[in-house]
Structure formats: C-alpha cells, structure tokens
Amino acid sequence: MLEVQNLSMRFGGLLAVDQVSLDVQEREIVSIIGPNGAGKTTVFNCMSGFYRPTGGKILFQGKEIQGKPDYKISRLGMVRTFQHVRLFNSMTVVENLLVAQHRHLNTNLIAGLLKTPNYREREKKSLERARYWLERVGLIDLANRESGNLAYGQQRRLEIARCMVTEPRLLMLDEPAAGLNPAETKDLNQLIVSLKEDYNVSVVLIEHDMSLVMDISDRINVINQGRPLASGKPEEIRNNDDVIKAYLGEA
Amino acid sequence: MAANNVRHAFFSALITLIISYPILGLNLEAQGISVTLTGADTSTVIAIFIAVIVVFVFQLFRERLMDRVRELPFLSARAHKEPMAENKRAKIESWVITGIVVLALFWPFFVSRGAVDLATLVLIYIMLALGLNVVVGLAGLLDLGYVAFYAVGAYTFALLAQYADFSFWMALPVGACLAALFGLVLGFPVLRLRGDYLAIVTLGFGEIIRILLNNWTTLTGGPNGIGGIPDPTLFGMEFGRRVKGEGNTSFHDTFGIAYSGEHKVIFLYLIALVLAVFTAMVIRRFMRMPVGRAWEALREDEIAARSLGLSRTAVKLSAFTIGAFFAGFSGTVFASKQGFISPESFVFLESAIVLAIVVLGGMGSQIGVILAAIAVTILPELAREFSEYRMLIFGAAMVLMMVWRPQGLMPMRRIHIELNRQE
C-alpha cells in the first residue's frame, strides 16, 4: 500500500537521505532502524509531508503523495506520532482525541451554533470513539485530566490513541518505546501487534529497542548515513554482517 | 540576606526618585517665547521624598509585612477553602451571569444619562475585546491592528447611510460581514507568520486602513469624518424629536409620552447590551465546537495539529474572520452611538487598549475579559482629575499585573468536555 522509491532529501550541502526505498503491504509491520543520525526521522518527515523530498517518489495506495501538504497526507490515512511526544497539553485527554476527529465532525459553523440533530449525532459518535480508544489503551480513568499531567508512558499511549481515532490505514510510529520501562515496552509491543491484527492497520516503526523491533516486525529496513544498508526479515537482519558492522563498528 | 534587602530597598527608592522627580518635580513654563524649567512647589518636592522613603521602608520590611498579611484571618480562611466541584460552580456561575444581565436590562432607567452613555461605550469595548480574545487568547495569534476591523464596521455603516440611505439594522450585518471579509483577506498573507512577525504585519494593516480613511477625502471626507449617521430605530420608530426618515413614526408620539433625549440613549444601551450578550454567547458556543478546539490545538502545538489533518489555513482564517466579524459589529454600534466618526477614533492606541483588556482579563477567559473591559473603560472616566497621568497609571497597572498576576484577572478556565463513565 505504501511504496517509497529512491527517496532523497538534501539540506543544502548535506545529503541526509540518499536513494532510500521501502515498501509496506497491507497488515504489515515494517521497521526502519539505523544508528543515530542515520536519517530515519528525515525519511518519516518526507513521508508525512513535513519535508518536501528533493528526489524520488512516494506512492500511497497507488497515488503519488510526495510534496503534498502534511494535513492532506494525514487525511488520506497516513498518520504519525513524534519522537518527542506532542500532545495538546492544556487540553484534557478526551479533548485530545476529539481534536483528532476534526474531519469526521460536522465542522459547519451554523450547524454547530444551532446544535442541529446531525451535529449532535456526530459529536456523540466521536465521544464514543474516544471512549472506545481510551478503554483500549487503558486511559479511561484519566479521561478528564489535562494531558500534560500524564506520566510519560501514558502520554505515549495517548498519542497512539489519538492517531487511531482518525481511523488511519497506515500508522507511522517514531520511537514509540523511547523512555518507557520494560513492562511498558511489553504493553506497547502487544498494542502494536493488536493494531495490525484487529484493526487492519499497517505500521511503519522507527525504533532503537532491538527486542521490540525483532519481536514484532515483519520486515526491517536498515539505514546508515542516509543510505539503505540492508532489508529483509528480522532473522536475516540479525545475521547480516554489514548491519553488525554499522552498529558495533569494525573489529 | 539583610544586606541584600537593604540594597534592594535602596535601588527601589532610587528608581522611584528617578521616575517621579522629572515628571512631578519639574515644570516647563512658557515666558513669552522661551520655555524655562522651574522646580515645583516645595510641597510637591516634599511629597516626592516622602514617597521615596515609603518605598524604601516598604521594600526593607516587605517580607515580614507579607507574612503578617498572610496571617490575617480572612485571607488564610480563603486559602484553605476547598475548591468547589466543577459542575456546581458552573451552575452558580450561569445563575450569577443571568442575574447580572437582567439587572443590566433595568439599570439604565434609574441612572443618569451620562452613566448610560458610558455603559454603552463599555459594552462596545466588551464586544471588541471578546472578538479579539478569539484571535489572541484562543488561537494565539497576536493581532495589533484589530482596530482596523472596527473601523471597517463603523465606516461601512457611515458610508452606506450617507450614500445609500441604509438604516442601522440593515447596516449591522453588512458592516460585520464586510469586516469579516477584511479579516479573511488580511489572514491570507499572514498565515505563515507567527508571533512578532504577525504582530508587525497586523500593526501595519491597522495603520493602512486608518491612513486610507484619512486620505481618501472624496469618499470618506478624510480627517473631517462623516457626520449625520442615523440612530437605530425600533420597528420604524425614531427616537429623535422630529421624524427624519420617510414612513417612520416617532417613539414618543406612538406611545403618547413626552419627548426625552434619554430614550435614545437607553435604547442604544439596550441594543449594545443585547449584541454584547449575543457576542459572548456565540463565542462561548464556538469554544465548545470543533472549530474552537482546533484553534486551541493549533495554539498548543501546530505541528501535531497538522499531523492530525487540521489545515492551518482554515483554522487560522476562521479565527481571524470571526474576530473581525465581531469588531465590525461593535464598529457599527459605535458609529451609531457617536453619530459622527473620523479616522481619529481608530488610531493604534485603540488596538493597544483592546489588547490590554484581553491580556489584563486573562487570555481566553470570557469573564475576565468582560471585567477588564469594564475596568479599563470606567477607571479613566472616574479619574478625570488625573487625566494627565492616565497613561502613567495605565502603564503602572500593566506592570503590576505582570508581576502579581501574569495570567490575568480571571485566568482562563477551559470549558472541559467531560467524559462520563458508563457502568
């Protein structure tokens, strides 16, 4: 469903991403790994429309999307999280989820002012959807708290729930396990697998936690210094000499 | 610690002296064509030095004094009180507000004409501030040229009345919509700007409108302004002594009461009251709607908002447009109240005052903004004797606010959407 062909991103003299290709099928978890500064997040930023790539193509469900504005890409069903959690901190947990459903809601101002039946219906539906996902990620008891006051692990889960209420086809997670303890990482592991199994969402994952990556990925792409280094199934990557070299340095 | 206190107190006293002596202690006197600098009366100089000593002593013992104040029974009782439950407080609040509005409806019949006139002005400022609150407080876009939309509303009514014989009620929606259109047009080029840059561009826009009005003499009459703006009518009844419009009757004849100039003033006040309540209610409603949440989301974290499919363009433009709409609203009322407008009513200072109201009241807080609008409009009227020091007092009040209550008089309490648990 997603195909990235020869993606390049140049910042002035720096070629941050050079000819990276990857593809994601329906109901698949694909990981992007690589040492720090390898260009993983830059690939993400190109895919989600934050950057306009300087070369290459990105096809989502057969349509070219490179260079489209970010909000349009997200409306197509490609939604991302961030390396550093980005919530609307002064809003409550449930309001964070309502904002995300903006485009499902009736945004007609007059309908809202008059509280037409249609408007109420949609407002109710989006609250229901928010309730469902809060229960799913175990935050229902905190629904009316300010999201800025949540613990870090809870904020991470809320961010994923916020993506899910938009009903995406493809979820892009940028280091979702960063800052989580082992127990939380395990929960996250189960959550991501369930997103794929139960909600038919494909996942692209950037992650440093190798146990998580090896556990849940269907395929892995390794990037080093902006260039693709290897790609394949987890066990292939584990035994790939180039990858070991890149991570551990030459012996 | 003690040495630190003494030093701090000394500097505070010195600053008091530096600020107050040139302002109060020196006079410029014209003698023929030359201007000479003379010292003020001995009493003034003594007063200045007393003030300096008071500041010194206060700063020296400030901490001990503050501890004493905190121990006062009625203050400490308040500090330990439990906060009220959210929904209980909301209920009480809505009753109090309804009560105040009802009181405000009957109040003008018992007070002087001047007071009603002033209250109308307050209501106009409340409308302006509520509108700007959408742009600055909710959407987080600093707009220094807000008065431009106010001017558009006022001039729309004045020009339509002069050239096309529009009445107040016909001009009200037209003025508001035209101001909203200007908001939309201004919104487009400034979408990419944020913070300081946005402030400068909007400031420029405000000045452009004023200068245009000032110089387009063939249409607007330039600095001479436009007069003879009609008063609002009540179902075709006029409030003047003699009927001006065709087919209209006069209010006092219809009801068989004696003519009084007060009728018109009170009627205008009531119109302004109704429109202000309307403004507050509509904006309050917007705050709970998806569009209100989108404004706040964009203010909180633009990147996250965009990643969730919110269009920056649409959200920012809607804030600008709605803010401008209500400015146009109040502009129309203002034109009708004054009966005469000129570019002088729409200088930058007006924008600054409205912005000050929003900041003083607490960004995003409707009640706070309303209270601040009342304070900022009425206090200068009460303190007419000190009118020379008006700006000084204004500035001092701002500084004090920033020190003691940086979040404003009544900081914004968000209108939460509560998720009730289903058992």
Interface residues (C-beta under 8 A of the other chain):
Chain A: S48 F50 P69 D70 Y71 K72 S74 R75 V79 R80 F82 R86 L87 F88 N89 S90 M91 T92 V94 E95 L98 V99 A100 H102 R103 L105 N106 T107 L109 G112 L113 L127 A130 R131 L134 I140 A143 N144 R162 C163 T166
Chain B: V282 R285 F286 M289 P290 V291 R293 A294 E296 A297 E300 D301 I303 A304 A305 R306 S307 L308 G309 L310 S311 R312 S318 R414 H416 I417 E418 L419 R421 Q422
